[in-house]
Amino acid sequence: MLVERTKKEIIIRLPSSVDTEDLQDFLNYARYKELTANFKTDQKEVDKIAKEVNEKWWTKNRNKLIK
């Protein structure tokens, strides 16, 4: 693996043998960090929103999972 920093970006070179699923997980995390770098949100608010999303998902999908 080789990491190179330029004035505008960081370049990471990996061998082609790297598992693409693991690489995609890493890239998703890096994108998440990039998008949320400037957010100033209280963890309690994040937890509240996550709970609401999970409850709505469960209500919508429970019949598919419980028979």
PyMOL Python script that loads the backbone (N, CA, C, O; Angstrom):
from pymol import cmd

cmd.read_pdbstr("""\
ATOM      1  N   MET A   1       0.853  -1.176   0.000  1.00  0.00           N
ATOM      2  CA  MET A   1       0.000   0.000   0.000  1.00  0.00           C
ATOM      3  C   MET A   1       0.892   1.230   0.000  1.00  0.00           C
ATOM      4  O   MET A   1       1.936   1.268   0.651  1.00  0.00           O
ATOM      5  N   LEU A   2       0.457   2.222  -0.740  1.00  0.00           N
ATOM      6  CA  LEU A   2       1.200   3.475  -0.842  1.00  0.00           C
ATOM      7  C   LEU A   2       0.225   4.630  -0.636  1.00  0.00           C
ATOM      8  O   LEU A   2      -0.834   4.682  -1.263  1.00  0.00           O
ATOM      9  N   VAL A   3       0.596   5.558   0.252  1.00  0.00           N
ATOM     10  CA  VAL A   3      -0.231   6.735   0.510  1.00  0.00           C
ATOM     11  C   VAL A   3       0.565   7.967   0.104  1.00  0.00           C
ATOM     12  O   VAL A   3       1.710   8.145   0.519  1.00  0.00           O
ATOM     13  N   GLU A   4      -0.050   8.808  -0.706  1.00  0.00           N
ATOM     14  CA  GLU A   4       0.604  10.022  -1.193  1.00  0.00           C
ATOM     15  C   GLU A   4      -0.325  11.208  -0.955  1.00  0.00           C
ATOM     16  O   GLU A   4      -1.516  11.135  -1.258  1.00  0.00           O
ATOM     17  N   ARG A   5       0.209  12.289  -0.421  1.00  0.00           N
ATOM     18  CA  ARG A   5      -0.581  13.499  -0.187  1.00  0.00           C
ATOM     19  C   ARG A   5      -0.129  14.581  -1.154  1.00  0.00           C
ATOM     20  O   ARG A   5       1.061  14.869  -1.278  1.00  0.00           O
ATOM     21  N   THR A   6      -1.108  15.177  -1.841  1.00  0.00           N
ATOM     22  CA  THR A   6      -0.839  16.334  -2.690  1.00  0.00           C
ATOM     23  C   THR A   6      -1.490  17.542  -2.020  1.00  0.00           C
ATOM     24  O   THR A   6      -2.034  17.419  -0.922  1.00  0.00           O
ATOM     25  N   LYS A   7      -1.442  18.684  -2.654  1.00  0.00           N
ATOM     26  CA  LYS A   7      -2.046  19.876  -2.068  1.00  0.00           C
ATOM     27  C   LYS A   7      -3.565  19.757  -1.962  1.00  0.00           C
ATOM     28  O   LYS A   7      -4.174  20.345  -1.068  1.00  0.00           O
ATOM     29  N   LYS A   8      -4.177  18.996  -2.876  1.00  0.00           N
ATOM     30  CA  LYS A   8      -5.633  18.928  -2.924  1.00  0.00           C
ATOM     31  C   LYS A   8      -6.231  17.590  -2.528  1.00  0.00           C
ATOM     32  O   LYS A   8      -7.437  17.508  -2.294  1.00  0.00           O
ATOM     33  N   GLU A   9      -5.422  16.537  -2.444  1.00  0.00           N
ATOM     34  CA  GLU A   9      -5.998  15.222  -2.181  1.00  0.00           C
ATOM     35  C   GLU A   9      -4.981  14.252  -1.592  1.00  0.00           C
ATOM     36  O   GLU A   9      -3.779  14.517  -1.564  1.00  0.00           O
ATOM     37  N   ILE A  10      -5.493  13.137  -1.130  1.00  0.00           N
ATOM     38  CA  ILE A  10      -4.675  12.031  -0.660  1.00  0.00           C
ATOM     39  C   ILE A  10      -4.923  10.870  -1.613  1.00  0.00           C
ATOM     40  O   ILE A  10      -6.071  10.513  -1.879  1.00  0.00           O
ATOM     41  N   ILE A  11      -3.863  10.290  -2.120  1.00  0.00           N
ATOM     42  CA  ILE A  11      -3.964   9.184  -3.066  1.00  0.00           C
ATOM     43  C   ILE A  11      -3.501   7.910  -2.363  1.00  0.00           C
ATOM     44  O   ILE A  11      -2.403   7.856  -1.808  1.00  0.00           O
ATOM     45  N   ILE A  12      -4.347   6.896  -2.396  1.00  0.00           N
ATOM     46  CA  ILE A  12      -4.035   5.606  -1.778  1.00  0.00           C
ATOM     47  C   ILE A  12      -3.972   4.560  -2.879  1.00  0.00           C
ATOM     48  O   ILE A  12      -4.931   4.390  -3.632  1.00  0.00           O
ATOM     49  N   ARG A  13      -2.857   3.865  -2.977  1.00  0.00           N
ATOM     50  CA  ARG A  13      -2.696   2.804  -3.975  1.00  0.00           C
ATOM     51  C   ARG A  13      -2.673   1.464  -3.250  1.00  0.00           C
ATOM     52  O   ARG A  13      -1.904   1.259  -2.310  1.00  0.00           O
ATOM     53  N   LEU A  14      -3.529   0.560  -3.707  1.00  0.00           N
ATOM     54  CA  LEU A  14      -3.655  -0.758  -3.090  1.00  0.00           C
ATOM     55  C   LEU A  14      -3.432  -1.839  -4.130  1.00  0.00           C
ATOM     56  O   LEU A  14      -3.713  -1.631  -5.310  1.00  0.00           O
ATOM     57  N   PRO A  15      -2.929  -2.991  -3.707  1.00  0.00           N
ATOM     58  CA  PRO A  15      -2.787  -4.088  -4.658  1.00  0.00           C
ATOM     59  C   PRO A  15      -4.169  -4.608  -5.078  1.00  0.00           C
ATOM     60  O   PRO A  15      -5.129  -4.503  -4.315  1.00  0.00           O
ATOM     61  N   SER A  16      -4.266  -5.152  -6.255  1.00  0.00           N
ATOM     62  CA  SER A  16      -5.554  -5.638  -6.761  1.00  0.00           C
ATOM     63  C   SER A  16      -6.080  -6.826  -5.972  1.00  0.00           C
ATOM     64  O   SER A  16      -7.229  -7.225  -6.161  1.00  0.00           O
ATOM     65  N   SER A  17      -5.277  -7.392  -5.104  1.00  0.00           N
ATOM     66  CA  SER A  17      -5.715  -8.542  -4.299  1.00  0.00           C
ATOM     67  C   SER A  17      -6.580  -8.131  -3.107  1.00  0.00           C
ATOM     68  O   SER A  17      -7.129  -8.992  -2.419  1.00  0.00           O
ATOM     69  N   VAL A  18      -6.706  -6.827  -2.857  1.00  0.00           N
ATOM     70  CA  VAL A  18      -7.519  -6.353  -1.732  1.00  0.00           C
ATOM     71  C   VAL A  18      -8.986  -6.716  -1.987  1.00  0.00           C
ATOM     72  O   VAL A  18      -9.498  -6.517  -3.089  1.00  0.00           O
ATOM     73  N   ASP A  19      -9.649  -7.245  -0.969  1.00  0.00           N
ATOM     74  CA  ASP A  19     -11.052  -7.621  -1.070  1.00  0.00           C
ATOM     75  C   ASP A  19     -11.904  -6.384  -1.354  1.00  0.00           C
ATOM     76  O   ASP A  19     -11.862  -5.415  -0.596  1.00  0.00           O
ATOM     77  N   THR A  20     -12.671  -6.415  -2.437  1.00  0.00           N
ATOM     78  CA  THR A  20     -13.427  -5.228  -2.840  1.00  0.00           C
ATOM     79  C   THR A  20     -14.553  -4.888  -1.870  1.00  0.00           C
ATOM     80  O   THR A  20     -14.908  -3.718  -1.726  1.00  0.00           O
ATOM     81  N   GLU A  21     -15.117  -5.887  -1.206  1.00  0.00           N
ATOM     82  CA  GLU A  21     -16.173  -5.599  -0.232  1.00  0.00           C
ATOM     83  C   GLU A  21     -15.603  -4.848   0.968  1.00  0.00           C
ATOM     84  O   GLU A  21     -16.207  -3.888   1.446  1.00  0.00           O
ATOM     85  N   ASP A  22     -14.456  -5.278   1.449  1.00  0.00           N
ATOM     86  CA  ASP A  22     -13.795  -4.570   2.551  1.00  0.00           C
ATOM     87  C   ASP A  22     -13.399  -3.159   2.126  1.00  0.00           C
ATOM     88  O   ASP A  22     -13.534  -2.207   2.896  1.00  0.00           O
ATOM     89  N   LEU A  23     -12.916  -3.037   0.910  1.00  0.00           N
ATOM     90  CA  LEU A  23     -12.532  -1.729   0.390  1.00  0.00           C
ATOM     91  C   LEU A  23     -13.744  -0.810   0.298  1.00  0.00           C
ATOM     92  O   LEU A  23     -13.651   0.371   0.632  1.00  0.00           O
ATOM     93  N   GLN A  24     -14.889  -1.344  -0.157  1.00  0.00           N
ATOM     94  CA  GLN A  24     -16.101  -0.530  -0.244  1.00  0.00           C
ATOM     95  C   GLN A  24     -16.556  -0.074   1.132  1.00  0.00           C
ATOM     96  O   GLN A  24     -16.998   1.064   1.290  1.00  0.00           O
ATOM     97  N   ASP A  25     -16.454  -0.952   2.138  1.00  0.00           N
ATOM     98  CA  ASP A  25     -16.791  -0.561   3.511  1.00  0.00           C
ATOM     99  C   ASP A  25     -15.916   0.600   3.972  1.00  0.00           C
ATOM    100  O   ASP A  25     -16.408   1.558   4.568  1.00  0.00           O
ATOM    101  N   PHE A  26     -14.627   0.510   3.696  1.00  0.00           N
ATOM    102  CA  PHE A  26     -13.703   1.579   4.062  1.00  0.00           C
ATOM    103  C   PHE A  26     -14.053   2.878   3.340  1.00  0.00           C
ATOM    104  O   PHE A  26     -14.055   3.947   3.950  1.00  0.00           O
ATOM    105  N   LEU A  27     -14.347   2.790   2.052  1.00  0.00           N
ATOM    106  CA  LEU A  27     -14.688   3.989   1.283  1.00  0.00           C
ATOM    107  C   LEU A  27     -15.987   4.615   1.764  1.00  0.00           C
ATOM    108  O   LEU A  27     -16.106   5.839   1.807  1.00  0.00           O
ATOM    109  N   ASN A  28     -16.960   3.789   2.126  1.00  0.00           N
ATOM    110  CA  ASN A  28     -18.212   4.310   2.681  1.00  0.00           C
ATOM    111  C   ASN A  28     -17.944   5.070   3.975  1.00  0.00           C
ATOM    112  O   ASN A  28     -18.504   6.142   4.203  1.00  0.00           O
ATOM    113  N   TYR A  29     -17.084   4.506   4.818  1.00  0.00           N
ATOM    114  CA  TYR A  29     -16.738   5.181   6.079  1.00  0.00           C
ATOM    115  C   TYR A  29     -16.008   6.501   5.799  1.00  0.00           C
ATOM    116  O   TYR A  29     -16.295   7.518   6.429  1.00  0.00           O
ATOM    117  N   ALA A  30     -15.075   6.478   4.864  1.00  0.00           N
ATOM    118  CA  ALA A  30     -14.333   7.698   4.525  1.00  0.00           C
ATOM    119  C   ALA A  30     -15.284   8.763   3.984  1.00  0.00           C
ATOM    120  O   ALA A  30     -15.135   9.943   4.302  1.00  0.00           O
ATOM    121  N   ARG A  31     -16.252   8.361   3.175  1.00  0.00           N
ATOM    122  CA  ARG A  31     -17.243   9.307   2.635  1.00  0.00           C
ATOM    123  C   ARG A  31     -18.109   9.882   3.758  1.00  0.00           C
ATOM    124  O   ARG A  31     -18.398  11.078   3.789  1.00  0.00           O
ATOM    125  N   TYR A  32     -18.512   9.010   4.674  1.00  0.00           N
ATOM    126  CA  TYR A  32     -19.280   9.453   5.842  1.00  0.00           C
ATOM    127  C   TYR A  32     -18.497  10.507   6.631  1.00  0.00           C
ATOM    128  O   TYR A  32     -19.051  11.540   7.008  1.00  0.00           O
ATOM    129  N   LYS A  33     -17.208  10.247   6.879  1.00  0.00           N
ATOM    130  CA  LYS A  33     -16.376  11.202   7.628  1.00  0.00           C
ATOM    131  C   LYS A  33     -16.262  12.524   6.867  1.00  0.00           C
ATOM    132  O   LYS A  33     -16.287  13.597   7.470  1.00  0.00           O
ATOM    133  N   GLU A  34     -16.136  12.441   5.555  1.00  0.00           N
ATOM    134  CA  GLU A  34     -16.042  13.642   4.737  1.00  0.00           C
ATOM    135  C   GLU A  34     -17.328  14.467   4.827  1.00  0.00           C
ATOM    136  O   GLU A  34     -17.283  15.686   4.990  1.00  0.00           O
ATOM    137  N   LEU A  35     -18.461  13.797   4.721  1.00  0.00           N
ATOM    138  CA  LEU A  35     -19.741  14.499   4.725  1.00  0.00           C
ATOM    139  C   LEU A  35     -20.096  15.085   6.085  1.00  0.00           C
ATOM    140  O   LEU A  35     -20.776  16.108   6.159  1.00  0.00           O
ATOM    141  N   THR A  36     -19.649  14.456   7.148  1.00  0.00           N
ATOM    142  CA  THR A  36     -20.040  14.900   8.488  1.00  0.00           C
ATOM    143  C   THR A  36     -18.951  15.703   9.206  1.00  0.00           C
ATOM    144  O   THR A  36     -19.110  16.046  10.377  1.00  0.00           O
ATOM    145  N   ALA A  37     -17.884  15.995   8.536  1.00  0.00           N
ATOM    146  CA  ALA A  37     -16.751  16.678   9.172  1.00  0.00           C
ATOM    147  C   ALA A  37     -17.136  18.023   9.781  1.00  0.00           C
ATOM    148  O   ALA A  37     -16.585  18.419  10.808  1.00  0.00           O
ATOM    149  N   ASN A  38     -18.063  18.717   9.164  1.00  0.00           N
ATOM    150  CA  ASN A  38     -18.423  20.054   9.642  1.00  0.00           C
ATOM    151  C   ASN A  38     -19.731  20.095  10.424  1.00  0.00           C
ATOM    152  O   ASN A  38     -20.204  21.172  10.786  1.00  0.00           O
ATOM    153  N   PHE A  39     -20.315  18.935  10.687  1.00  0.00           N
ATOM    154  CA  PHE A  39     -21.565  18.889  11.438  1.00  0.00           C
ATOM    155  C   PHE A  39     -21.297  19.087  12.920  1.00  0.00           C
ATOM    156  O   PHE A  39     -20.343  18.539  13.472  1.00  0.00           O
ATOM    157  N   LYS A  40     -22.129  19.857  13.541  1.00  0.00           N
ATOM    158  CA  LYS A  40     -22.059  20.056  14.986  1.00  0.00           C
ATOM    159  C   LYS A  40     -23.409  19.634  15.562  1.00  0.00           C
ATOM    160  O   LYS A  40     -24.298  20.468  15.738  1.00  0.00           O
ATOM    161  N   THR A  41     -23.564  18.356  15.852  1.00  0.00           N
ATOM    162  CA  THR A  41     -24.835  17.811  16.313  1.00  0.00           C
ATOM    163  C   THR A  41     -24.624  17.053  17.617  1.00  0.00           C
ATOM    164  O   THR A  41     -23.634  16.340  17.784  1.00  0.00           O
ATOM    165  N   ASP A  42     -25.555  17.214  18.520  1.00  0.00           N
ATOM    166  CA  ASP A  42     -25.522  16.528  19.795  1.00  0.00           C
ATOM    167  C   ASP A  42     -25.833  15.042  19.586  1.00  0.00           C
ATOM    168  O   ASP A  42     -26.733  14.708  18.815  1.00  0.00           O
ATOM    169  N   GLN A  43     -25.106  14.148  20.258  1.00  0.00           N
ATOM    170  CA  GLN A  43     -25.315  12.710  20.106  1.00  0.00           C
ATOM    171  C   GLN A  43     -26.738  12.307  20.482  1.00  0.00           C
ATOM    172  O   GLN A  43     -27.292  11.378  19.893  1.00  0.00           O
ATOM    173  N   LYS A  44     -27.331  12.990  21.448  1.00  0.00           N
ATOM    174  CA  LYS A  44     -28.711  12.675  21.837  1.00  0.00           C
ATOM    175  C   LYS A  44     -29.667  12.890  20.668  1.00  0.00           C
ATOM    176  O   LYS A  44     -30.596  12.106  20.475  1.00  0.00           O
ATOM    177  N   GLU A  45     -29.450  13.935  19.895  1.00  0.00           N
ATOM    178  CA  GLU A  45     -30.299  14.206  18.732  1.00  0.00           C
ATOM    179  C   GLU A  45     -30.107  13.128  17.665  1.00  0.00           C
ATOM    180  O   GLU A  45     -31.077  12.686  17.049  1.00  0.00           O
ATOM    181  N   VAL A  46     -28.879  12.712  17.447  1.00  0.00           N
ATOM    182  CA  VAL A  46     -28.597  11.636  16.497  1.00  0.00           C
ATOM    183  C   VAL A  46     -29.297  10.354  16.936  1.00  0.00           C
ATOM    184  O   VAL A  46     -29.919   9.675  16.119  1.00  0.00           O
ATOM    185  N   ASP A  47     -29.201  10.023  18.212  1.00  0.00           N
ATOM    186  CA  ASP A  47     -29.844   8.817  18.742  1.00  0.00           C
ATOM    187  C   ASP A  47     -31.366   8.882  18.576  1.00  0.00           C
ATOM    188  O   ASP A  47     -32.001   7.877  18.260  1.00  0.00           O
ATOM    189  N   LYS A  48     -31.941  10.054  18.788  1.00  0.00           N
ATOM    190  CA  LYS A  48     -33.385  10.234  18.645  1.00  0.00           C
ATOM    191  C   LYS A  48     -33.826   9.979  17.202  1.00  0.00           C
ATOM    192  O   LYS A  48     -34.807   9.277  16.957  1.00  0.00           O
ATOM    193  N   ILE A  49     -33.099  10.549  16.266  1.00  0.00           N
ATOM    194  CA  ILE A  49     -33.434  10.362  14.849  1.00  0.00           C
ATOM    195  C   ILE A  49     -33.266   8.901  14.442  1.00  0.00           C
ATOM    196  O   ILE A  49     -34.101   8.356  13.719  1.00  0.00           O
ATOM    197  N   ALA A  50     -32.190   8.268  14.903  1.00  0.00           N
ATOM    198  CA  ALA A  50     -31.958   6.856  14.582  1.00  0.00           C
ATOM    199  C   ALA A  50     -33.089   5.989  15.124  1.00  0.00           C
ATOM    200  O   ALA A  50     -33.534   5.057  14.454  1.00  0.00           O
ATOM    201  N   LYS A  51     -33.548   6.288  16.313  1.00  0.00           N
ATOM    202  CA  LYS A  51     -34.644   5.526  16.910  1.00  0.00           C
ATOM    203  C   LYS A  51     -35.919   5.685  16.082  1.00  0.00           C
ATOM    204  O   LYS A  51     -36.629   4.710  15.837  1.00  0.00           O
ATOM    205  N   GLU A  52     -36.206   6.910  15.653  1.00  0.00           N
ATOM    206  CA  GLU A  52     -37.388   7.162  14.826  1.00  0.00           C
ATOM    207  C   GLU A  52     -37.315   6.398  13.505  1.00  0.00           C
ATOM    208  O   GLU A  52     -38.298   5.792  13.079  1.00  0.00           O
ATOM    209  N   VAL A  53     -36.167   6.426  12.869  1.00  0.00           N
ATOM    210  CA  VAL A  53     -35.985   5.712  11.602  1.00  0.00           C
ATOM    211  C   VAL A  53     -36.172   4.217  11.803  1.00  0.00           C
ATOM    212  O   VAL A  53     -36.856   3.561  11.017  1.00  0.00           O
ATOM    213  N   ASN A  54     -35.566   3.675  12.857  1.00  0.00           N
ATOM    214  CA  ASN A  54     -35.691   2.243  13.129  1.00  0.00           C
ATOM    215  C   ASN A  54     -37.130   1.848  13.424  1.00  0.00           C
ATOM    216  O   ASN A  54     -37.584   0.797  12.971  1.00  0.00           O
ATOM    217  N   GLU A  55     -37.848   2.662  14.167  1.00  0.00           N
ATOM    218  CA  GLU A  55     -39.247   2.360  14.476  1.00  0.00           C
ATOM    219  C   GLU A  55     -40.105   2.375  13.213  1.00  0.00           C
ATOM    220  O   GLU A  55     -40.955   1.504  13.030  1.00  0.00           O
ATOM    221  N   LYS A  56     -39.889   3.352  12.350  1.00  0.00           N
ATOM    222  CA  LYS A  56     -40.652   3.423  11.100  1.00  0.00           C
ATOM    223  C   LYS A  56     -40.323   2.232  10.207  1.00  0.00           C
ATOM    224  O   LYS A  56     -41.217   1.662   9.582  1.00  0.00           O
ATOM    225  N   TRP A  57     -39.049   1.853  10.143  1.00  0.00           N
ATOM    226  CA  TRP A  57     -38.656   0.710   9.330  1.00  0.00           C
ATOM    227  C   TRP A  57     -39.309  -0.562   9.864  1.00  0.00           C
ATOM    228  O   TRP A  57     -39.829  -1.368   9.092  1.00  0.00           O
ATOM    229  N   TRP A  58     -39.283  -0.740  11.170  1.00  0.00           N
ATOM    230  CA  TRP A  58     -39.862  -1.939  11.772  1.00  0.00           C
ATOM    231  C   TRP A  58     -41.362  -2.016  11.497  1.00  0.00           C
ATOM    232  O   TRP A  58     -41.879  -3.078  11.151  1.00  0.00           O
ATOM    233  N   THR A  59     -42.063  -0.886  11.650  1.00  0.00           N
ATOM    234  CA  THR A  59     -43.496  -0.849  11.393  1.00  0.00           C
ATOM    235  C   THR A  59     -43.790  -1.243   9.939  1.00  0.00           C
ATOM    236  O   THR A  59     -44.745  -1.971   9.669  1.00  0.00           O
ATOM    237  N   LYS A  60     -42.979  -0.766   9.026  1.00  0.00           N
ATOM    238  CA  LYS A  60     -43.182  -1.047   7.607  1.00  0.00           C
ATOM    239  C   LYS A  60     -42.837  -2.497   7.254  1.00  0.00           C
ATOM    240  O   LYS A  60     -43.482  -3.082   6.384  1.00  0.00           O
ATOM    241  N   ASN A  61     -41.841  -3.083   7.906  1.00  0.00           N
ATOM    242  CA  ASN A  61     -41.310  -4.380   7.486  1.00  0.00           C
ATOM    243  C   ASN A  61     -41.604  -5.552   8.412  1.00  0.00           C
ATOM    244  O   ASN A  61     -41.233  -6.681   8.092  1.00  0.00           O
ATOM    245  N   ARG A  62     -42.245  -5.329   9.527  1.00  0.00           N
ATOM    246  CA  ARG A  62     -42.446  -6.402  10.497  1.00  0.00           C
ATOM    247  C   ARG A  62     -43.215  -7.577   9.936  1.00  0.00           C
ATOM    248  O   ARG A  62     -42.917  -8.725  10.265  1.00  0.00           O
ATOM    249  N   ASN A  63     -44.211  -7.309   9.086  1.00  0.00           N
ATOM    250  CA  ASN A  63     -45.007  -8.394   8.513  1.00  0.00           C
ATOM    251  C   ASN A  63     -44.193  -9.287   7.585  1.00  0.00           C
ATOM    252  O   ASN A  63     -44.515 -10.463   7.419  1.00  0.00           O
ATOM    253  N   LYS A  64     -43.162  -8.749   6.992  1.00  0.00           N
ATOM    254  CA  LYS A  64     -42.286  -9.551   6.122  1.00  0.00           C
ATOM    255  C   LYS A  64     -41.388 -10.464   6.931  1.00  0.00           C
ATOM    256  O   LYS A  64     -40.947 -11.498   6.428  1.00  0.00           O
ATOM    257  N   LEU A  65     -41.109 -10.103   8.177  1.00  0.00           N
ATOM    258  CA  LEU A  65     -40.148 -10.841   8.995  1.00  0.00           C
ATOM    259  C   LEU A  65     -40.806 -11.793   9.983  1.00  0.00           C
ATOM    260  O   LEU A  65     -40.230 -12.823  10.335  1.00  0.00           O
ATOM    261  N   ILE A  66     -42.007 -11.455  10.431  1.00  0.00           N
ATOM    262  CA  ILE A  66     -42.711 -12.292  11.414  1.00  0.00           C
ATOM    263  C   ILE A  66     -43.926 -12.912  10.722  1.00  0.00           C
ATOM    264  O   ILE A  66     -44.797 -12.219  10.195  1.00  0.00           O
ATOM    265  N   LYS A  67     -43.947 -14.249  10.748  1.00  0.00           N
ATOM    266  CA  LYS A  67     -45.062 -14.943  10.075  1.00  0.00           C
ATOM    267  C   LYS A  67     -45.798 -15.816  11.033  1.00  0.00           C
ATOM    268  O   LYS A  67     -46.764 -16.476  10.651  1.00  0.00           O
TER     269      LYS A  67
END
""", "prot")
cmd.dss("prot")
cmd.show_as("cartoon", "prot")
cmd.util.cbc("prot")
cmd.orient("prot")
